[in-house]
Structures are given as C-alpha cells and as structure tokens.
Amino acid sequence: RQQAARNATFNRYVGHPRRLWDKPNLWYYNNYDPLFSCPFVKRVKGIGDGPKWVCDPHQLKRVAHERHESNGPPCLLYSVGSNGNYQWEDGMFEETEGLCEIHVFDYSQNYTRPKNVARNIHFHQWGVYGSGQPSLGPVWRTIPEIIRELGHEDRPIDIFKMDC
C-alpha cells in the first residue's frame, strides 16, 4: 500500500507507472504534477507545455494591487526559457490584471512580439548560467548579473519560473 501511495504521488496512472516510459516527453506531460502543498494551486493558462502551476496566484494579484495603490514598484516575474510560447506569461498578465512587470529570458532566438510592450512583458535574448562558472559568451548572464543589469537590486522577484 505504501508503494502504491508513492506511485500515486508521481504517476497519474497508479496501476501503470511505466505507461509511456519509452516516450519521456509524453510520460512527464501525463504524470508530473506539482510536489508541493498549496491550498490554491492553479495551472495558469490552460494545458500543454506552455502553462505552468502557480501557487496562490490570487495572492500575487492582491500584492500587485497594494503596490500599485501605494505607488510602489510593480510585482516582478522572471520567466527563464519560453521557446516563443507566451501562454504562461499572458496568463500571468491576465491573473494580475496587467500590474506585474514580466521579464522573459531565452537565448535560443529572438522571440520578441509587438503586443509585449503594452503588456509590460520584456523579452531578453539571454541565457542563464550558474555563478562561479566561466562565462559562456555575451548572451549569457548569471541571475545576479541580470538583476543588476535590469536595475532590480532592491526589488523582490515575486515569481521565478524556469522551463528549460
């Protein structure tokens, strides 16, 4: 019974935990659920690879409104790895009624789109690598470098989403 419970944590198909095992992308898509406790978890912006699970997005909306009303800086979201898929970022724009500043980082190619400007979504064609490693080239930044370059030193990153 304990093993069945463990399998249920990681697999939607408890009786068939290795179903689609030979197709890793499909296995993870069908079986990976968040492994954290959150009373109001929400998958932002639908199903598939673009949307992501967010814990208590309504709380971020509340924080965004409080900061806006007090003329404070907007909430700040970092999204690493998009492959040009803006579903999650668009969803978070909607969830927070456009009150958050969203920065998207993807080194692979330029995924800038015209409607980003009006939505306070900023695309950076930068890759992210670990501090203490040798530089990988001009399009690569560490998180401290990104924070410094964007002038976010005194601001909290309210959500840091990584999909790579």
Salt bridges, closest charged atoms under 4 A:
ASP33 OD1 - ARG12 NH2 2.89
ASP49 OD1 - LYS52 NZ 3.64
GLU66 OE2 - ARG62 NH1 2.77
GLU89 OE2 - LYS161 NZ 3.77
ASP90 OD1 - ARG113 NH2 2.33
ASP90 OD1 - ARG119 NH1 3.31
GLU94 OE2 - LYS45 NZ 2.98
GLU95 OE2 - LYS42 NZ 2.36
GLU97 OE2 - LYS61 NZ 2.96
GLU97 OE1 - HIS65 NE2 2.68
GLU101 OE2 - HIS103 NE2 2.62
GLU101 OE2 - HIS152 NE2 3.18
GLU101 OE1 - ARG155 NH1 2.95
GLU149 OE1 - ARG141 NE 2.92
ASP158 OD2 - ARG67 NH1 2.83
ASP163 OD2 - LYS52 NZ 3.04
